[in-house]
Amino acid sequence: MRRIAAALAVLAVGAGVALAQQGPPRPTPIPAETLAVAERLRDQALEQDEAYEIVEDLTTRIGPRLAGSEAEQRAIAWAVAMLRERGFENVRAEPFTIPFWMRLYDRAQVIGPNPQPLVVTALAGSPSTPEGGLEGELVRFASLAELEAATAEDIAGRIVFVDEPTIATMDGSGYGMAVRRRSQCAPLSQARGASACIIRSVGTHNHRFAHQGGRPRQADGANLPAAAVSPPDADQLTRLMALGPVRIRLEINVAMSEDAPSANVVGEIVGRERPEEIIVIGAHLDSWDQGTGALDDGAGVGIVTAAAELIGRLPRRDRPARTIRVVLWGAEETGIWGARAYAQAHAAHLQNHIIAAESDFGARSIWRLQTRFGEGAIAHGRALQGALQSLGITQGSNTANGGPDLAPLREAGVPVVDLTQNGMDYFNYHHTPDDTLDRIDPIELRQNVAAYAMFAYLAAETGWDFRAPAAVTAEAP
């Protein structure tokens, strides 16, 4: 048996075949002094409430910050002043313009033999209804797939009602499956002759409020009044429809324009040796207008700012070699406009963007690190996770997407990570009036800051190449 194994090994080498390494690569070693600084940052983060103070100030002074609105402009000015006060360098606003949409009012009611009000909110991109609203009989579909299979004969002249639930999941995948109905209800319904469409809110709660969302222009050129209805009202409509045909009146009034101002806000902790090499940690500054945007995404603003500020307070000798750049993106909610503007404005320097992370999933504890690195850098990801393990953070896959605002950077080849928060109850509050400061646990917020501070410092100090391709094994002569 030994002779056979030896012979096979010789044949493999002679043919130039590299034997695959079994199991994951070992983590890249982190120098002891570097790890010690990262752990000191962790310990400091777990004892302070800087992130909470930042999100408290943002949501109190500014409140809701709809993309392109006067409130978002005040938030941009607030962010510039805040970063300067906290010692960031090269602080600036990078302006761009966006298509604008804002709801002025929205209401609905059941009419006929069982009249009663409904709790709704217009979906972004919805046009106004005619003055006085529009009326129509509901046609219900239990899923978007059922609507896709329907014909004009089923729908023409009626109001489509997509009554599909959203599943709560720790990683937010349930929302990813459900959110498609928010953008597709209007174009699918209009193509089949509907007069309007409503959807069960894309949320995981049973409270009587509706979830906002969408873009300032509907998909596929649609121009159909569209709204989300609260989950209890969706259930009520289903019960009413079991008794017989149901008619509703829907009234929506919106303001729209082609160009509105927005901006990304940038601040840096400049690297001591390689300042041109950039570690990006970011969040988005805008929010929807029903709540105060505390979880989505005031928490992210507080987390990344507080983490970078901690690093900026280090003695000069401990400052990381690379630059840490905080980016507070504008106009994320209505179409990641700020992220696209940032990628375009910095296109010539994206090769110097070493790695990027975004906090945009609330304020619960981080439980997993996912990466999207070159195959030759997988060991670096395992080293990062090993350093974060003391915070209860586990190792994920190498299929991270980085978050919405990182999509343009990821598509340009910038390595990204997901510091995945516990999202089990995030969609109870997301895009609703309940997105308020009292939903944030300061202790869990501290853990987020500790994780981002450790990640950003290690990525900036180690000098690792996160794009590194798989090592090539030389063929035997």
N, C-alpha and C positions, 0 to 999 in steps of 0.2 A: 504493500500500500504506500509506504514511504517513497519507493522508487517511482511509482505512478505519479504521486503528487509532485515530486521533484521534476519529473519529465514534463509535466503540464506547465509548471512554472517556467521552465526553460523555454518551452515553445511560446508561451505568452510574451516573454521578454524579447525573444527573437523576432516575433511578429510586430513588436512595437506597441503592444496592448498594455495600457496602464490598468492595474488592478484597482477597482473602485474602493475608496475608503469606506469602511463600514461605520454607520452611525454619523451623528452630527459632528462638525469640527469642534475642537476644543476652543474655548474662549481665548481671544487675544489677551496676553498679560497686560495689566494696567500697572504702571509704575506705582510703588507704594506711596510716594509723596503726592502724586496726582490723586490717587484714591482717597488719601487722607483729607485733602482739600475738599473733594466732592462730598465726603461724609460730614465734614464740618458745615458745608452749605446745607446739607440735609437736616442736620440737627438745629441749625438756626431757623430754617423754614418751619420746622415743626413747633417752634416756640413763638411765632409771630403771626400777626393778623393783617399784614400789609395788603394782601390780595383782597380780603374782605373790605378793608377801608376804601380801596380803589373802586370796587363795584358798588359799594354803598354810596360813595360820592357821585359816581356816574348816574346811578338810577335815581338818586335824590335830586341832584342839580338839573339833570337833563330829562330824565324819564324816558318815555318811548322815543325812538329815533328812526322814523321811517326813511328809507333810502331816498335821497333827493329832496328831502324836506328841509325847512328852516331848522327843525330840531336836530337833524343830522349835521347841519352846518355848525350848530352850537356844540355838538359833541366833538366835532373835529377840532374846534378851537380849544375845547376843554382838554382833549388828548394831547395836543401840542404843549399846552401850558403844564399839564401834569408830568409829561416826560422830562421837560426841562427842569422842573422843580425837583425831580428825583435824580438828577445828575446825569441823564443820558446825553450822549454827544450826537452831533449831526442831526438834530431833531428837525423834522420838516413835514409839511403836508404836500403830497403829490396829487394834484387835481386831475379830474377827468369828468366827463359828462355822461349822463345815462338817460334812457327813456323813463318817464315818471308816471306813476299811477298812485292814486290815493282814494280810498273810499270816503264819501261824505256821509252817507247813511245807507243802511240796509235793513230791511224788515220783511217778514213773511207771515202769512196766516192761512189757516184752513178756512175755507168758505163753504157755504151750503148748510146742510142740516146739523153739522157738528162744529160750528165755528170756534176757533181758538187760535191764540198766537203761537208762533214758532220762534225759536232762537236760532238765528242764522248770522253768518258773516260773508260778505262778498269775497270771492277768490280773486287774487291779483290778476289783472288782465281782463276781468269782466267789464263789458261796457255797461252804461246805464240802461235801465229799462225805460220804455216810454213813460211820459208823465202820467202819474197815477198807477204805475206798475203794469204788470201783465198777469193774466189768469190762464190757468190750464189744468187739465186733468193729469194726475201723476201716472207714470208707468214705471214700475219698480223692477230693478235688476239686482240680484243678490251678489253680483260680482262684475268687475269690468269685463271679464271674459264673456259673460252673458250679454252685455251690451254690444261687444264686438260681433257677436253672432246674430244680433237682431237685425231686422230689415226696416226699411222706411215704412212699410205697412204697419209695423208694430208701434212706431214712434211718431210719425208725422203729426205735427200740430199739438203735441203733448209735451209735458215737462218730464224729463228723464230724472229718475231718482236711483242713484247707485248706493245700495245699502250694504257695503262690504266692510267688515270689521278690520281693526288693526291689532296684531298680536304683539303683546309685550315680550321683549327679549332683552337680555343683558347687553348684547352688542349692537342693538338698534337695527338688526336685520329685518325685523317685522315691519318697521317703518319703511325700509327700503322696498319691501314687497308691496306695501299698501299705497305709497305716495303717488304711484303712477296714475291713479284715478283722478288726482287733483289736476293734472295737466291734460289728461286724455278725455275726460268727460265732455268738455265743450266741443272739441273737434269731432269726436265720434257721434255726438248727439246732433250737432248741426248738419253733418253729412247725411243724416237720416231724417232731417226735416223737423227736429224738435224746436220748440219755442224757447226753452231754457233747460238748464240742468242743475241739479243739486246733488251733493254727495254727503254720506255720513262722514263726519269729521275724521281726519286722519290723526286719531289720538287713541290712547289706551285707557281712558278713564270713563266714568259714567256721570260726570258733572254736567250741569245744564249750561254749557257755553260751547261755542264753536271755535274751531282751529282755523287760523289764517294760513295763507301760503300762496305760492304761485309766482308768475312773472308778469311784468307790465304789458306784455303782448302775449296773447294766447297761441298755443301750438298750432302749426299747420294752417295759419291764416284764419283761424276761427274768430268769430265776433259774436259770441253767444253769451247772454247773461248767465252767470254761474255763481253758486254759493255753496258753502258748507253748512250743514245743520247739526246741532248738538246731538250727541248720542241718545239721550233720553227722548228727544223729539223725533229722531229717526225711528226709534222703537214705537213711539206713539203713532207715527204715520203708517208703519207696518200693521199695527193693530187696527187702525181705522180702515185701511185698505181691505182687511179681512171682512169688514162689514159691508163693503160696497165701494164704488168709485169715489175717489177723493180729488177735490179741486183745491188749489191754493192760489193765492195772490202773492207775487214776488215783486218787491220794489228795491231797486238799487240805484244809487246816484254816486258817480265817481268823477274825479278830475284826472285828466291825462295831458301830458305834453311830451314833445319829442326830446327836449334837452333840459336837463336839470343838473345842478352842480353836485359833485361828490368828491371825495379824496381819500387816499390812503395816508395814514400817519406813520412815520418811521422814526425810530430812535435807535442808537447803537451804543454798545460797550466795545470800544475799539481794541482790537487785538494788539498785543505788545510786540509780536514778531512778524506775523503775516496778516496785516489788517485787511488786505484785499480779499482774503478768503472768508466767506460769510456763512454763519450758522443762522438760519431763520427760525424764529419761534413767533407764532402769530395767533390772532383771533380776529373776529370781525366786530366792528364798532356799531353798526346799524342794528335795528330791531324792527319787529312789527309794532303796531300802535295800540293793541289792546292792553298788554301788560307793560312792564317797565324794562323788559329785556334783561332781567337779572341773570337767568340761566342761559339765555340765548341772545347775546353771548357776552354779557357783562362779566360773568364768571371767568370766561377765557381771557378777557382783557386784563382782569386782575391777576390771574395765574401767571401769564407769561411776563407781564410787567414786573411783578414782585420777584419772580425767579431771576430775571435778568438784572434787576436792581441789586439783589443779593450778591451776584457775581461782580457787579460794578463796585461794590463796597470793599472788595478784597484788597489787601495791600498790593502795591504795584508789582512786587515780585511774584505774586500768586495769580495775577491777571492771566487769563488764557491767551494762548498764542494767536488764535483766530478771533475775528470780530463776531460778536453776537448781535444780531439785528432783530429788534422787535418790530413787527409789521402789524398795524391795526387796520385791517382792510375795510374800505367803505363799500356800501351797496352789495353785500353778499346775498341778502334775503331775496332780492328780486332778480337774481341771475348771475351771481359771482362776478359782477362788473369790475370791482376793485382788483380782484385776483387777475383778471385778464389784462387790466390796465398796467398792473405791476409787472407781469411777465413781459408785456410789450415794451414798457419803459426800460427794463433791465435786460432785454434780450441779448445785448452784446456781452453781458457779464454773467450769464447764467452758468457758465462753466466754472465760475468761481463761487457759485452757491454750493457749498459742500454737502449740506443736509438740511432738511426742513421738517418742522412739526407744527401742528395747529391744535389749539384747544377750542373745540366747538361742540361739546356734548354735555354741557351742564357742569355740575360741581360735585358729583359723587366721586368716591375714591377710584383711582386708577388701579386696574387689576391685571393688565396685560400689556406687553410691549410687542408690537408687530413691526416688521421692517420691510423695506423694498430696496435691497442693496444688490450690487453686483455679486456674482457667485463667489468671487474671491474675498468678499467682505463679510460673509455670513458669520465668521468667528468674531468680528467686531460687534455685531448685534448681540451675540451671546455674552460678550463681555459687558455690554451695556446692561443687559438684563440681569446679569450676575450682580452688578453694582446696585441695581434697583431692587433686588430681591428682598432686602431688609424692609422695604415699604410694602411688601405683600404683592409684588408685581411678578407675574409669570411670563414665560416665553411663549410667544405666538409664532405664526408662520412668517415667511418672507413675501407675503402678498399684500402688504399695507397699501391703502389708497391715500393716506395722509390727511383726508378731510376735504371739504368742498373747495376751500380757497387755495389748496395746494395742487388742485388738478392741473392747472396750466404749467406749473413747475415740474410736476411729475411727468407730464407728457413731453416736456423738454429734456427729460433725462436726469432731473435732480433727484437724488435719493431722498426718501421720506420715511418717517416712522409714524405709527399710531400709538399714542399712549392712551389706551382704551379705558374710558371711565365706565362705571356701572350705570347702564342706561335703563334699568328695569322700570323705573317710574318716570323717566325723562319726558316721555310723550304724554304723561298726564298733564303737564304744564306748558310744554313747548308750543309757541304760537297762540297762547291763550291769555285771558286776563289774569290767570294765576301765575304767570311768569314774573314773580316778584321776589324781593330780597329775602323775605322770610322763608323761602324754599331752600336757602343755602345753609348748609351746616359748616360753620367756620373750621371745625376740626378736620372734616374731609377736605375742605379747601386747602388747608395747610399741607396735607399729603400730596395734593396736586402740585403745589409750588415746590415742594421738596423734590418730587420726581422730575419736573422740568428743569430745576436748577442743576441737579446732578447730570441729567442728560446733556443739557446745553454746555455745561462746563467740560465734561469728558469729551464731547464731540469737538469742542473748540481747542482743547489742550493737547489731546493725544496725537494729532496730526494724521489720523487714519484716513485712508482713501475709501469712501463708501461706494464708489463706482467700480472698484477693482474687479476685473473679470476673473473667471476661474483660471487657476494655474494650469499651464500647458505642460504636460509631461513629455519630455524629449524622447523620441524614439531611439531605441538601441541601434547601433550601427549594424 
